[in-house]
Amino acid sequence: MDLGIAGKTALVCGASKGLGYGCAEALVREGVNVVIVARGAEALEAAASKLAAAAAGSPAPFVKHVAADITTEAGRAAVFALGHEFDIVVTNAGGPPPGDFRNWDREAWIKAVDANMLTPIELIKATVDGMAKRGFGRIVNITSSSVKSPIDILGLSNGARSGLTGFVAGVARTPIAAQGVTINNLLPGSFDTDRLKGTMAGAAQKSGQDFDTVWEARKKNIPAKRFGTPAEFGAICAFLCSLQAGYMTGQNVLADGGAYPGTY
């Protein structure tokens, strides 16, 4: 399927590896120009080289990279120094660490909210009006399946990402919806990433079990009996950015191999 977005320009955050990289790769394969951002310069440069090799189309789309912390004002300024004319924005920031809520102080909560709620809001605010004027825009926020099915050791993430979800539910239904701009949240379940390994390590420590036991047990609890891949996740993201997805907005799209047990 031709997604109809070749030649568009996307900003993809947290794209040096994992789910962010999967989204960036899927977009460049569709002929989308991509600006990727992450904190680690070395990993980001390697990711940019891989993406350039994967770029499809004639002429091939460009791949630019900015090593910056997108959760800071200085980091966002470095990105927008390249311009604000993004047609697609994929927000993504590393989730806060797992733990016991009794051990989290105000600073931990502020940091989580700043990274996983306020940063996406700032990126939306900086780009959405330009999208509306041009008559096309796609914003995809990578959040978490914990928004629908909270995980006790991920309380910081549960709270901050739920706040973003509530914000998006309102702003996605403002007049921008009639101007070709969609805003959706993409909720990953268990994907084979460094983030999942960190979470499983925390769960193993809490339960007193070894890592491999916890890792295999998590797989068995997923109806698909496996973890997802970043490439699969990226393909879903690319579809949400497509022309064909223009009638989907304000949605929370869950990708979890069937793990969420609810009907709705």
SEBAZA-758124 format. One record per residue (C-alpha): residue number from 1; residue in one letter; x, y, z. Coordinates in pm, 1 decimal. Each point is the difference from the previous one (the first is absolute). Example, Ala and Ser with C-alpha at 12.3 -4.5 7.8 and 13.67 -1.06 7.14 Angstrom:
2
+-----+----+----------+----------+----------+
|   i | aa |        x |        y |        z |
+-----+----+----------+----------+----------+
|   1 |  A |   1230.0 |   -450.0 |    780.0 |
|   2 |  S |    137.0 |    344.0 |    -66.0 |
+-----+----+----------+----------+----------+
***
This chain:
264
+-----+----+----------+----------+----------+
|   i | aa |        x |        y |        z |
+-----+----+----------+----------+----------+
|   1 |  M |      0.0 |      0.0 |      0.0 |
|   2 |  D |    126.5 |    346.6 |    -88.2 |
|   3 |  L |    -55.5 |    203.7 |    316.0 |
|   4 |  G |      4.8 |    325.7 |   -194.1 |
|   5 |  I |    258.4 |    173.7 |    217.8 |
|   6 |  A |    310.1 |     -9.2 |   -220.4 |
|   7 |  G |    171.0 |    338.7 |      7.4 |
|   8 |  K |   -148.7 |     97.5 |    337.2 |
|   9 |  T |    235.4 |     94.0 |    282.7 |
|  10 |  A |     -9.0 |   -167.3 |    339.7 |
|  11 |  L |    153.2 |     63.7 |    340.1 |
|  12 |  V |     52.6 |   -323.7 |    191.7 |
|  13 |  C |    113.6 |     18.3 |    361.4 |
|  14 |  G |    194.4 |   -261.9 |    190.2 |
|  15 |  A |     93.6 |   -151.0 |   -334.6 |
|  16 |  S |    350.7 |   -132.7 |     56.2 |
|  17 |  K |   -136.2 |   -344.8 |     87.3 |
|  18 |  G |   -306.3 |   -194.9 |    104.3 |
|  19 |  L |   -351.5 |    109.4 |    -86.1 |
|  20 |  G |    102.4 |    349.9 |   -111.0 |
|  21 |  Y |    247.1 |   -145.1 |   -246.8 |
|  22 |  G |   -265.3 |   -242.5 |   -125.2 |
|  23 |  C |   -231.2 |    292.5 |    -73.9 |
|  24 |  A |    271.8 |    198.2 |   -177.3 |
|  25 |  E |     96.2 |   -300.0 |   -213.5 |
|  26 |  A |   -358.7 |    -65.0 |   -104.7 |
|  27 |  L |    -40.4 |    364.7 |   -100.2 |
|  28 |  V |    318.4 |     24.4 |   -207.2 |
|  29 |  R |   -102.0 |   -318.8 |   -181.5 |
|  30 |  E |   -313.5 |    192.3 |    -99.9 |
|  31 |  G |    214.6 |    280.2 |   -143.6 |
|  32 |  V |    -42.5 |    236.2 |    294.0 |
|  33 |  N |    276.0 |    247.8 |     85.4 |
|  34 |  V |     94.6 |    -64.7 |    361.6 |
|  35 |  V |    164.9 |    201.0 |    274.9 |
|  36 |  I |     90.9 |   -226.4 |    288.8 |
|  37 |  V |     91.3 |    114.1 |    348.0 |
|  38 |  A |    145.4 |   -177.6 |    303.5 |
|  39 |  R |    247.0 |     77.5 |    274.6 |
|  40 |  G |    278.6 |   -243.5 |    -90.7 |
|  41 |  A |    198.9 |    146.2 |   -289.7 |
|  42 |  E |    185.0 |   -317.3 |    -94.1 |
|  43 |  A |   -307.0 |   -222.7 |     -7.2 |
|  44 |  L |   -193.8 |    271.2 |   -183.0 |
|  45 |  E |    262.5 |     30.4 |   -272.9 |
|  46 |  A |     -3.1 |   -377.2 |    -48.0 |
|  47 |  A |   -379.2 |      4.3 |    -23.1 |
|  48 |  A |      8.1 |    281.4 |   -255.4 |
|  49 |  S |    240.0 |   -199.1 |   -217.9 |
|  50 |  K |   -224.7 |   -306.7 |     12.0 |
|  51 |  L |   -305.6 |    209.8 |    -82.4 |
|  52 |  A |    171.7 |    164.7 |   -295.1 |
|  53 |  A |     75.7 |   -346.3 |   -136.9 |
|  54 |  A |   -364.1 |   -101.7 |     44.7 |
|  55 |  A |   -144.9 |    314.5 |   -162.0 |
|  56 |  A |   -230.6 |    -72.5 |   -290.8 |
|  57 |  G |   -114.3 |    206.9 |   -295.6 |
|  58 |  S |    141.2 |    211.1 |   -277.3 |
|  59 |  P |    126.7 |    241.7 |    104.8 |
|  60 |  A |     84.3 |   -174.1 |    326.9 |
|  61 |  P |   -120.8 |    182.4 |    312.1 |
|  62 |  F |    250.7 |    175.7 |    221.8 |
|  63 |  V |     92.5 |   -114.2 |    349.1 |
|  64 |  K |    123.2 |    260.2 |    248.0 |
|  65 |  H |     86.2 |    -49.0 |    364.3 |
|  66 |  V |     21.4 |    224.3 |    304.0 |
|  67 |  A |    169.2 |   -123.7 |    316.7 |
|  68 |  A |   -203.1 |    172.1 |    271.4 |
|  69 |  D |   -222.1 |    -61.9 |    298.9 |
|  70 |  I |   -346.3 |     67.7 |   -138.2 |
|  71 |  T |   -139.0 |     30.8 |    353.6 |
|  72 |  T |    186.4 |    328.9 |     49.6 |
|  73 |  E |    -63.2 |    344.2 |   -146.9 |
|  74 |  A |    353.9 |      5.6 |   -138.4 |
|  75 |  G |    -50.0 |   -338.3 |   -165.1 |
|  76 |  R |   -321.8 |    106.8 |   -167.8 |
|  77 |  A |    162.5 |    325.0 |   -113.2 |
|  78 |  A |    279.4 |   -200.9 |   -164.5 |
|  79 |  V |   -255.7 |   -206.5 |   -189.9 |
|  80 |  F |   -212.8 |    294.8 |   -108.6 |
|  81 |  A |    308.2 |    186.5 |   -116.2 |
|  82 |  L |    -46.4 |   -222.8 |   -306.5 |
|  83 |  G |   -351.0 |    141.3 |    -44.3 |
|  84 |  H |   -352.9 |    -55.7 |    127.7 |
|  85 |  E |   -149.7 |   -127.5 |   -325.6 |
|  86 |  F |    -48.2 |   -361.6 |    101.4 |
|  87 |  D |   -289.5 |   -190.0 |   -156.1 |
|  88 |  I |     39.8 |   -292.7 |    239.0 |
|  89 |  V |    112.2 |      1.2 |    362.2 |
|  90 |  V |     61.4 |   -316.4 |    199.8 |
|  91 |  T |     46.3 |     84.7 |    366.2 |
|  92 |  N |    195.4 |   -241.7 |    212.0 |
|  93 |  A |    207.7 |     29.9 |    315.1 |
|  94 |  G |    153.6 |   -264.4 |    218.7 |
|  95 |  G |   -238.6 |   -112.4 |    267.4 |
|  96 |  P |     73.4 |     66.2 |    366.5 |
|  97 |  P |    156.3 |   -280.9 |    202.8 |
|  98 |  P |   -206.6 |   -269.7 |    168.3 |
|  99 |  G |    -23.5 |    -11.6 |    375.7 |
| 100 |  D |   -216.3 |     35.3 |    310.3 |
| 101 |  F |   -208.2 |    317.9 |     20.6 |
| 102 |  R |    102.4 |     39.7 |    362.6 |
| 103 |  N |    352.3 |     77.9 |   -114.8 |
| 104 |  W |    -87.9 |    270.2 |   -256.0 |
| 105 |  D |     35.6 |    358.9 |    111.4 |
| 106 |  R |   -139.2 |    312.5 |   -163.2 |
| 107 |  E |    306.0 |     33.6 |   -223.5 |
| 108 |  A |    -55.0 |   -349.1 |   -143.0 |
| 109 |  W |   -361.4 |     80.7 |    -80.4 |
| 110 |  I |     83.4 |    336.2 |   -159.2 |
| 111 |  K |    266.7 |   -163.5 |   -216.1 |
| 112 |  A |   -245.4 |   -267.6 |   -116.7 |
| 113 |  V |   -274.0 |    250.9 |    -79.8 |
| 114 |  D |    245.4 |    230.0 |   -177.0 |
| 115 |  A |    132.1 |   -277.0 |   -225.2 |
| 116 |  N |   -313.4 |   -201.6 |    -68.9 |
| 117 |  M |   -276.8 |    260.6 |      8.5 |
| 118 |  L |    128.5 |    356.2 |    -34.1 |
| 119 |  T |    264.2 |    -70.2 |   -266.8 |
| 120 |  P |   -251.1 |   -152.9 |   -246.1 |
| 121 |  I |   -235.0 |    290.7 |     68.9 |
| 122 |  E |    278.1 |    249.3 |    -80.6 |
| 123 |  L |     75.6 |   -183.4 |   -326.4 |
| 124 |  I |   -367.3 |      0.5 |    -94.5 |
| 125 |  K |    -29.4 |    370.4 |     81.9 |
| 126 |  A |    303.6 |     82.5 |   -213.1 |
| 127 |  T |   -118.9 |   -181.9 |   -312.4 |
| 128 |  V |   -375.2 |    -45.8 |     -8.9 |
| 129 |  D |    -98.9 |    344.3 |   -130.8 |
| 130 |  G |    241.2 |    -24.6 |   -292.0 |
| 131 |  M |   -142.3 |   -340.7 |    -83.7 |
| 132 |  A |   -351.7 |    141.5 |      6.6 |
| 133 |  K |     93.5 |    286.1 |   -232.8 |
| 134 |  R |    150.9 |   -244.7 |   -249.0 |
| 135 |  G |   -303.0 |   -228.7 |     24.9 |
| 136 |  F |    187.2 |   -311.5 |    110.1 |
| 137 |  G |    149.4 |   -118.8 |    326.6 |
| 138 |  R |     56.8 |   -320.8 |    189.6 |
| 139 |  I |    105.3 |    -11.5 |    363.3 |
| 140 |  V |     61.0 |   -337.9 |    160.6 |
| 141 |  N |     85.9 |    -17.1 |    368.8 |
| 142 |  I |    174.2 |   -316.2 |    112.0 |
| 143 |  T |   -146.0 |    -61.4 |    345.5 |
| 144 |  S |    -48.8 |   -341.1 |    164.2 |
| 145 |  S |   -247.0 |   -282.6 |     44.8 |
| 146 |  S |     15.3 |     92.0 |    370.1 |
| 147 |  V |   -238.5 |    285.4 |    -82.8 |
| 148 |  K |   -272.6 |   -262.6 |    -48.9 |
| 149 |  S |    132.7 |   -268.6 |    232.9 |
| 150 |  P |    219.2 |    153.6 |    272.1 |
| 151 |  I |    315.5 |   -178.6 |    113.9 |
| 152 |  D |     64.7 |     48.2 |    369.8 |
| 153 |  I |    377.2 |     52.0 |    -24.2 |
| 154 |  L |    -47.9 |    257.9 |   -278.3 |
| 155 |  G |   -201.5 |    249.2 |    201.4 |
| 156 |  L |    196.4 |    300.4 |   -126.1 |
| 157 |  S |    -73.4 |   -100.7 |   -358.3 |
| 158 |  N |   -363.7 |    -88.0 |     76.9 |
| 159 |  G |    -62.9 |    346.6 |    138.7 |
| 160 |  A |    194.7 |    217.1 |   -244.7 |
| 161 |  R |   -114.8 |   -177.1 |   -315.0 |
| 162 |  S |   -361.1 |     -2.0 |    115.8 |
| 163 |  G |     22.7 |    376.6 |     31.2 |
| 164 |  L |    116.1 |     25.5 |   -361.8 |
| 165 |  T |   -280.5 |   -232.4 |   -107.2 |
| 166 |  G |   -258.8 |    226.5 |    158.2 |
| 167 |  F |    150.5 |    307.1 |   -165.4 |
| 168 |  V |      2.3 |   -162.3 |   -344.8 |
| 169 |  A |   -361.7 |   -109.3 |     38.7 |
| 170 |  G |    -95.7 |    365.7 |      8.8 |
| 171 |  V |    238.5 |    166.6 |   -243.4 |
| 172 |  A |    -47.3 |   -263.4 |   -272.3 |
| 173 |  R |   -366.7 |     98.0 |    -20.5 |
| 174 |  T |     52.1 |    373.7 |    -39.8 |
| 175 |  P |    -39.2 |    170.4 |   -343.6 |
| 176 |  I |    336.3 |   -140.1 |   -112.3 |
| 177 |  A |   -182.8 |   -327.6 |    -67.9 |
| 178 |  A |   -177.8 |    170.7 |   -290.9 |
| 179 |  Q |    331.8 |    131.4 |   -133.1 |
| 180 |  G |    155.8 |   -335.6 |    -73.8 |
| 181 |  V |    186.9 |    -43.7 |    328.3 |
| 182 |  T |    -27.7 |   -318.1 |    204.2 |
| 183 |  I |    142.6 |    -70.5 |    344.2 |
| 184 |  N |     10.1 |   -356.5 |    124.1 |
| 185 |  N |    175.8 |   -195.7 |    270.7 |
| 186 |  L |    175.9 |   -327.9 |    -73.5 |
| 187 |  L |     13.4 |   -225.9 |    304.8 |
| 188 |  P |    270.3 |   -267.5 |     -5.4 |
| 189 |  G |    -32.4 |   -311.4 |    208.1 |
| 190 |  S |    300.7 |   -227.1 |     34.8 |
| 191 |  F |    249.4 |     62.4 |   -279.0 |
| 192 |  D |    351.0 |   -141.2 |     -7.8 |
| 193 |  T |    187.0 |    318.2 |     92.0 |
| 194 |  D |    250.2 |    117.3 |    259.6 |
| 195 |  R |   -288.8 |    165.1 |    184.5 |
| 196 |  L |   -178.1 |   -333.3 |     42.7 |
| 197 |  K |    318.6 |   -164.5 |    121.3 |
| 198 |  G |     37.9 |    272.3 |    263.2 |
| 199 |  T |   -358.7 |    -42.3 |    114.6 |
| 200 |  M |     37.2 |   -376.1 |     20.5 |
| 201 |  A |    319.2 |     39.7 |    199.9 |
| 202 |  G |   -193.0 |    213.1 |    248.9 |
| 203 |  A |   -279.7 |   -256.3 |     17.9 |
| 204 |  A |    252.2 |   -278.2 |     54.5 |
| 205 |  Q |    161.5 |    189.8 |    285.1 |
| 206 |  K |   -335.0 |     68.7 |    162.0 |
| 207 |  S |   -115.3 |   -362.2 |    -23.2 |
| 208 |  G |    331.9 |   -157.9 |     90.1 |
| 209 |  Q |      2.9 |   -203.6 |   -321.0 |
| 210 |  D |    274.0 |    -10.3 |   -260.0 |
| 211 |  F |    -31.2 |    210.0 |   -314.5 |
| 212 |  D |    -48.9 |   -287.4 |   -246.7 |
| 213 |  T |   -286.6 |   -142.5 |    203.6 |
| 214 |  V |   -182.7 |    333.8 |      2.4 |
| 215 |  W |     75.8 |     57.2 |   -370.3 |
| 216 |  E |   -144.6 |   -335.2 |   -108.9 |
| 217 |  A |   -299.7 |     32.8 |    232.3 |
| 218 |  R |    -90.5 |    333.4 |   -160.4 |
| 219 |  K |      4.3 |   -160.5 |   -345.0 |
| 220 |  K |   -231.3 |   -279.0 |    116.0 |
| 221 |  N |   -253.3 |    256.0 |    124.1 |
| 222 |  I |    -29.8 |    157.8 |   -345.5 |
| 223 |  P |   -250.3 |   -172.7 |   -230.2 |
| 224 |  A |    245.6 |     37.9 |   -288.6 |
| 225 |  K |    259.6 |   -182.8 |    216.6 |
| 226 |  R |    274.7 |    239.0 |   -102.1 |
| 227 |  F |    114.6 |    358.5 |     26.0 |
| 228 |  G |    -59.4 |    247.9 |   -278.9 |
| 229 |  T |    276.2 |    140.7 |   -219.2 |
| 230 |  P |     84.6 |    366.9 |    -59.8 |
| 231 |  A |    -63.7 |    -54.9 |   -372.7 |
| 232 |  E |   -357.5 |   -112.4 |     70.2 |
| 233 |  F |    -55.7 |    300.1 |    220.4 |
| 234 |  G |    143.9 |    232.1 |   -262.5 |
| 235 |  A |   -236.7 |   -134.7 |   -263.1 |
| 236 |  I |   -299.5 |     89.8 |    218.0 |
| 237 |  C |    143.0 |    346.3 |     56.0 |
| 238 |  A |     50.7 |     50.8 |   -374.5 |
| 239 |  F |   -362.1 |    -94.7 |    -65.3 |
| 240 |  L |   -122.0 |    253.4 |    258.1 |
| 241 |  C |    202.8 |    258.9 |   -192.3 |
| 242 |  S |   -150.2 |    -98.7 |   -335.4 |
| 243 |  L |   -261.6 |    166.8 |   -215.7 |
| 244 |  Q |   -219.0 |   -304.6 |     57.4 |
| 245 |  A |     -9.5 |     67.6 |    376.0 |
| 246 |  G |   -134.9 |    351.9 |    -42.6 |
| 247 |  Y |   -332.0 |    -89.6 |    165.8 |
| 248 |  M |    167.5 |   -135.0 |    316.5 |
| 249 |  T |     71.0 |    255.4 |    268.9 |
| 250 |  G |     -2.4 |     14.2 |    377.7 |
| 251 |  Q |     49.5 |   -376.2 |     18.0 |
| 252 |  N |    208.4 |   -223.2 |    224.7 |
| 253 |  V |    131.3 |   -279.3 |   -219.8 |
| 254 |  L |    112.4 |   -298.5 |    206.0 |
| 255 |  A |    268.9 |   -231.5 |   -138.3 |
| 256 |  D |     56.7 |   -275.7 |    253.8 |
| 257 |  G |    -42.9 |   -342.7 |   -159.6 |
| 258 |  G |   -343.5 |    -32.9 |    162.9 |
| 259 |  A |    124.9 |     40.5 |    357.0 |
| 260 |  Y |   -265.0 |    252.1 |    107.1 |
| 261 |  P |   -295.6 |   -213.0 |    114.8 |
| 262 |  G |   -277.9 |    256.6 |    -35.6 |
| 263 |  T |   -274.8 |     30.6 |   -260.6 |
| 264 |  Y |     41.2 |    376.6 |    -42.0 |
+-----+----+----------+----------+----------+
***
